[in-house]
Amino acid sequence: RKEQEVDSKDAIILHQFSRPNNGVPSLSPFCLKMETYLRMADLPYQNYFDGKLSPQGKMPWIEYNHKKVSGTEFIIDFLEEKLGVNLNKNLGPRERAVSRAVTKMVEEHFYWTLAYCQWVENLHETQKMISVYGPLSDLLKWILCHLTKGIVKREMYGHGIGRFSEEEMYTLMEKDMRTLASLLGDKKYIMGPNLSTVDATVFGHLAQAMWTLPGTRPERLIKGELINLAMYCERIRRKFWPEWHHDDDNTLYESEESSEASKTHSPLQDFSFYSRTETFDEEGNSISHTPDTDYTGHSLFDSDVDMDDYRDHEQCK
């Protein structure tokens, strides 16, 4: 396909993998992290699903004023410097240190166990979610998935975590998830009542366990014993992704009004210009829904999942 010129003058162009066909914005924790961060920081951006990796071989990456930046940590640093955004302004030095430690645990350890579950153990389900169109789409999906499986296994072996048995890897995954659940407790966000950058990271990864790994151990754990993590994911999804609904929405995590609203919705927009105040499709037409209201017009801030629901659930056990 002929490459298109991208004009990134005063515009954030977000390059990422194509949307999967199961309603989730991305099967990549890092792509979902980056797009969620842009929404949290209230930064308008243009999605670009060209499948082209950055010069460093990374995905996602951005262009801004013709400057290319890859690696989510470097992208966030770049945007903070250029645009003056800072989701961590309410954190003290100790909280910033804890936030970074949690980020590294999630991205350098928990990520690999998710990748194993997604691209090795649960590959047949992942293959169903990938969007490839055309007369040879099934064959192309099979080839893509099995190539990715080989890459993941090789990189996990190089990392070191792939040298353990499957049971040992899942033990490590469970320890990470329990650590996140204990750290979150009954707080609204990881570091307290206010959003911070670490929430984009944690959400991007936990969302994979919630919505892309049906029937697996991480899904059973997050929707069972560690239900506070499931409610945390729902809280962020509802607040920043009002157009993202899932066929398996569970009333355990949702209020009555949002459950009714989920019965009629529009799919995620593939090529769209996103901003907190207004969203446009590729034709430049305005899409009426914004991250501050759900499909009934109710404020998402009013309909946030409350931890009282979690405590009620625990008492019923």
Secondary structure, DSSP 4 states (H G I P E B T S, - for coil): -PPPP---TTSEEEE-PPPPTTS-S-S-HHHHHHHHHHHHTT--EEEE---PPPTTS-SSEEEETTEEEESHHHHHHHHHHHH---TTTT--HHHHHHHHHHHHHIIIIIHHHHHHIIIIITHHHHHHH----STTHHHHHHHHHHHHHHHHHHHHHHHSGGGS-HHHHHHHHHHHHHHHHHHHTT-SBTTBSS--HHHHHHHHHHHHHHHS-TTSHHHHHHTTTTHHHHHHHHHHHHHH-TT---TT--TTTS-HHHHHHTTS-PPPPSSEEE-SS-EEETT--EE---TTB-TTS-BTTTTPPPHHHHHHHHHH-
